[in-house]
Amino acid sequence: MLGRTTIKGKRSANLVTGLLIMAVAVLLVTGYAMSATMTPMTYTGKVVAIDSAAKTFTVQSVSLDRLTFGLHEGAKLLRCEKEVAFNDIKVGDEVSIRYQESAGRYIADNINLSPEKC
């Protein structure tokens, strides 16, 4: 009877240890992948399209590359150092964007719009 309890206890301990090792490995890999894609980057160009329903906008750089950005929750949109709303973005605005790439999407957290008149 004592031998059976000990074997079951060892199997349970081995199972728990194996699951913990797998969980730690998954967390490490996921954390590394997220840190690699969550590095803030900048992009500068001209707004060429706006999708108000999706709250996205497309920016074309001087090299003619185009990226479409969504907004991070709590993103700051600034014009003349004053906070503005998404609806204040206009096609033709020159913008400088700080963003992160996540799951193949570009998420802006800071957008500086060209000044109209300050």
URWO-V693209 format. One record per pair of residues at least 12 apart in sequence whose ideal C-beta (glycine too) atoms are under 10 Angstrom apart, sorted by sequence separation. I is the first residue (numbers start at 1). J is the second residue. D is the distance in Angstrom with one decimal. If there is no record, write none. Layout:
i->I j->J d->D
i->I j->J d->D
//
This chain:
i->46 j->58 d->9.8
i->47 j->59 d->5.7
i->48 j->60 d->4.7
i->56 j->68 d->5.4
i->57 j->69 d->5.9
i->77 j->89 d->7.1
i->97 j->109 d->8.7
i->98 j->110 d->4.1
i->99 j->111 d->8.7
i->45 j->58 d->9.3
i->46 j->59 d->6.7
i->47 j->60 d->8.2
i->56 j->69 d->6.3
i->57 j->70 d->8.8
i->95 j->108 d->9.0
i->97 j->110 d->7.1
i->98 j->111 d->7.9
i->45 j->59 d->4.3
i->46 j->60 d->5.6
i->54 j->68 d->9.1
i->55 j->69 d->9.6
i->56 j->70 d->5.1
i->57 j->71 d->8.8
i->79 j->93 d->8.4
i->96 j->110 d->8.5
i->97 j->111 d->5.2
i->98 j->112 d->8.7
i->44 j->59 d->8.1
i->45 j->60 d->5.1
i->46 j->61 d->8.3
i->55 j->70 d->6.5
i->56 j->71 d->7.9
i->71 j->86 d->6.6
i->96 j->111 d->7.6
i->97 j->112 d->7.7
i->43 j->59 d->6.3
i->45 j->61 d->4.0
i->46 j->62 d->8.7
i->54 j->70 d->7.5
i->55 j->71 d->5.5
i->79 j->95 d->9.8
i->95 j->111 d->5.8
i->96 j->112 d->4.5
i->97 j->113 d->9.8
i->44 j->61 d->6.5
i->45 j->62 d->6.8
i->49 j->66 d->8.5
i->51 j->68 d->8.1
i->95 j->112 d->6.6
i->96 j->113 d->8.6
i->43 j->61 d->6.7
i->44 j->62 d->7.9
i->45 j->63 d->8.8
i->48 j->66 d->6.8
i->71 j->89 d->10.0
i->77 j->95 d->9.3
i->78 j->96 d->9.6
i->93 j->111 d->9.3
i->94 j->112 d->9.0
i->95 j->113 d->5.7
i->96 j->114 d->8.8
i->45 j->64 d->9.2
i->49 j->68 d->7.7
i->51 j->70 d->9.6
i->93 j->112 d->9.9
i->94 j->113 d->7.6
i->95 j->114 d->7.0
i->45 j->65 d->8.0
i->48 j->68 d->9.8
i->55 j->75 d->9.7
i->77 j->97 d->9.9
i->93 j->113 d->5.1
i->94 j->114 d->3.7
i->45 j->66 d->8.2
i->93 j->114 d->5.4
i->94 j->115 d->9.2
i->43 j->65 d->8.7
i->45 j->67 d->8.1
i->47 j->69 d->9.7
i->75 j->97 d->9.6
i->76 j->98 d->9.2
i->89 j->111 d->7.6
i->92 j->114 d->8.7
i->93 j->115 d->9.8
i->75 j->98 d->9.3
i->90 j->113 d->8.3
i->93 j->116 d->8.8
i->43 j->67 d->6.0
i->75 j->99 d->9.3
i->89 j->113 d->6.6
i->90 j->114 d->9.5
i->86 j->111 d->9.2
i->88 j->113 d->7.1
i->43 j->69 d->7.9
i->69 j->95 d->9.0
i->72 j->98 d->9.7
i->90 j->116 d->8.8
i->72 j->99 d->8.1
i->84 j->111 d->9.0
i->69 j->97 d->6.2
i->71 j->99 d->9.7
i->72 j->100 d->7.6
i->88 j->116 d->9.6
i->57 j->86 d->8.2
i->70 j->99 d->9.1
i->84 j->113 d->6.8
i->56 j->86 d->9.6
i->59 j->89 d->9.9
i->67 j->97 d->8.5
i->69 j->99 d->6.0
i->72 j->102 d->9.2
i->55 j->86 d->5.8
i->77 j->108 d->8.6
i->81 j->112 d->8.8
i->55 j->87 d->9.8
i->57 j->89 d->5.6
i->67 j->99 d->8.2
i->70 j->102 d->9.4
i->75 j->107 d->8.2
i->76 j->108 d->9.4
i->78 j->110 d->7.6
i->79 j->111 d->9.2
i->80 j->112 d->9.6
i->57 j->90 d->9.7
i->58 j->91 d->9.4
i->75 j->108 d->5.7
i->76 j->109 d->7.2
i->77 j->110 d->8.3
i->78 j->111 d->7.0
i->79 j->112 d->7.7
i->80 j->113 d->8.5
i->82 j->115 d->9.8
i->52 j->86 d->7.5
i->55 j->89 d->9.9
i->57 j->91 d->8.7
i->59 j->93 d->9.0
i->67 j->101 d->9.6
i->73 j->107 d->9.3
i->75 j->109 d->5.0
i->76 j->110 d->5.2
i->77 j->111 d->4.7
i->78 j->112 d->5.2
i->79 j->113 d->4.2
i->80 j->114 d->9.5
i->81 j->115 d->9.0
i->52 j->87 d->7.1
i->59 j->94 d->9.3
i->70 j->105 d->5.9
i->72 j->107 d->4.8
i->74 j->109 d->7.5
i->75 j->110 d->6.8
i->76 j->111 d->7.1
i->77 j->112 d->8.3
i->78 j->113 d->6.8
i->79 j->114 d->7.6
i->80 j->115 d->4.8
i->50 j->86 d->8.6
i->57 j->93 d->8.9
i->59 j->95 d->5.9
i->69 j->105 d->8.5
i->70 j->106 d->7.0
i->71 j->107 d->7.2
i->72 j->108 d->6.4
i->73 j->109 d->9.0
i->75 j->111 d->6.7
i->76 j->112 d->8.9
i->77 j->113 d->6.7
i->79 j->115 d->6.2
i->80 j->116 d->8.0
i->82 j->118 d->8.5
i->50 j->87 d->9.1
i->52 j->89 d->9.2
i->59 j->96 d->9.6
i->68 j->105 d->8.4
i->69 j->106 d->4.8
i->70 j->107 d->5.4
i->71 j->108 d->5.8
i->72 j->109 d->4.1
i->78 j->115 d->9.8
i->79 j->116 d->7.2
i->80 j->117 d->8.0
i->81 j->118 d->7.9
i->57 j->95 d->8.3
i->59 j->97 d->6.7
i->68 j->106 d->6.7
i->69 j->107 d->7.1
i->70 j->108 d->7.1
i->71 j->109 d->8.0
i->72 j->110 d->8.8
i->79 j->117 d->9.9
i->80 j->118 d->3.7
i->50 j->89 d->6.0
i->67 j->106 d->5.3
i->69 j->108 d->4.4
i->79 j->118 d->8.2
i->50 j->90 d->7.7
i->57 j->97 d->9.3
i->59 j->99 d->9.9
i->69 j->109 d->9.9
i->71 j->111 d->8.1
i->50 j->91 d->6.3
i->67 j->108 d->9.7
i->47 j->89 d->6.0
i->49 j->91 d->6.8
i->69 j->111 d->8.0
i->47 j->90 d->6.8
i->48 j->91 d->6.4
i->50 j->93 d->9.4
i->47 j->91 d->5.4
i->48 j->92 d->8.3
i->46 j->91 d->8.4
i->47 j->92 d->6.5
i->48 j->93 d->9.9
i->46 j->92 d->6.4
i->47 j->93 d->4.6
i->46 j->93 d->7.0
i->47 j->94 d->8.0
i->59 j->106 d->9.2
i->45 j->93 d->9.8
i->46 j->94 d->5.7
i->47 j->95 d->5.9
i->58 j->106 d->10.0
i->45 j->94 d->7.5
i->46 j->95 d->7.4
i->56 j->105 d->9.1
i->59 j->108 d->9.3
i->44 j->94 d->7.7
i->45 j->95 d->6.7
i->56 j->106 d->9.1
i->44 j->95 d->7.0
i->45 j->96 d->8.7
i->57 j->108 d->8.5
i->43 j->95 d->8.2
i->44 j->96 d->4.8
i->45 j->97 d->8.4
i->56 j->108 d->9.4
i->59 j->111 d->9.5
i->43 j->96 d->7.7
i->44 j->97 d->7.3
i->42 j->96 d->6.6
i->43 j->97 d->4.8
i->57 j->111 d->8.7
i->42 j->97 d->6.6
i->43 j->98 d->8.4
i->41 j->97 d->8.7
i->42 j->98 d->5.5
i->43 j->99 d->6.3
i->41 j->98 d->7.4
i->42 j->99 d->7.5
i->40 j->98 d->5.5
i->41 j->99 d->5.9
i->40 j->99 d->7.2
i->41 j->100 d->7.0
i->40 j->100 d->5.8
i->41 j->101 d->7.2
i->39 j->100 d->6.9
i->40 j->101 d->9.9
i->38 j->100 d->5.1
i->39 j->101 d->8.2
i->37 j->100 d->7.3
i->38 j->101 d->7.8
i->43 j->106 d->7.8
i->37 j->101 d->5.2
i->38 j->102 d->6.6
i->47 j->111 d->9.7
i->36 j->101 d->9.5
i->37 j->102 d->5.9
i->41 j->106 d->8.6
i->43 j->108 d->8.5
i->34 j->100 d->9.9
i->37 j->103 d->7.9
i->47 j->113 d->8.4
i->37 j->104 d->9.1
i->47 j->114 d->9.3
i->34 j->102 d->8.1
i->42 j->110 d->9.0
i->43 j->111 d->9.9
i->44 j->112 d->9.1
i->46 j->114 d->8.7
i->34 j->103 d->10.0
i->38 j->107 d->9.4
i->40 j->109 d->7.6
i->40 j->110 d->8.7
i->42 j->112 d->10.0
//
